[in-house]
Amino acid sequence: KVADGLINNSGVSVDIINEDYTIEIANNELSQLFGNIEGKKCYNVYFDRNKPCQNCSTRKAIESGEIVEEHYDWKNGNIFKRISIPIENKDGSMSSIGIYKDVTEKKHLQQMIKESEENYRSIFENANDAIFTFNLEGDIVSANSSALDLFGYDREDLLKINIGQLLAPSDVEFLSDLSNRSEEHTSELQSH
């Protein structure tokens, strides 16, 4: 009863799957997602498959005797991370406790960030204007193709120089003043 209470009130999805991929126990979280699944094959319930998954964390955990983590796209459209913990049953057979965490939103956010970075990179590289990024010391850390063409450098050589070597003295002074103000502002923020 204590174990049932812990499993059903844990706030995460939990199951126990045996060596032949049968779901022995499924907590309330899983039952809400998939209905009564105890006694059914995990690969059929979670993935609409007729045979075990190739990257089955249950199988890996039982065979290795170690905790295994895998990410799965379930048939309900969500992406779950499953932590599989091997356990030995009283009769000597093995099962795996599965703890599932829904990582759908995290995975979608990671994909959005990746697409945003690709979009930024494309804009940066394909701009007709010369674009540089440089650190507070003025060392060039990136430059687009237009900048390479404008100044006649290859990328490797351009990344070895300081922006001050390419600018008029008045522009170097302006950037120096801007950098100093930025450092002063950062120091003020850190002291509060």
Secondary structure, 3 states (H helix, E strand, C coil): CHHHHHHHCCCCEEEEEECCCEEEEECHHHHHHHCCCCCCEHHHHHHCCCCCCCCCHHHHHHHHCCCEEEEEECCCCCEEEEEEEEEECCCCCEEEEEEEEECHHHHHHHHHHHHHHHHHHHHHHHCCCCCEEECCCCEEEEECHHHHHHHCCCHHHHCCCEHHHCCCHHHHHHHHHHHHHHHHHHHHHHHC
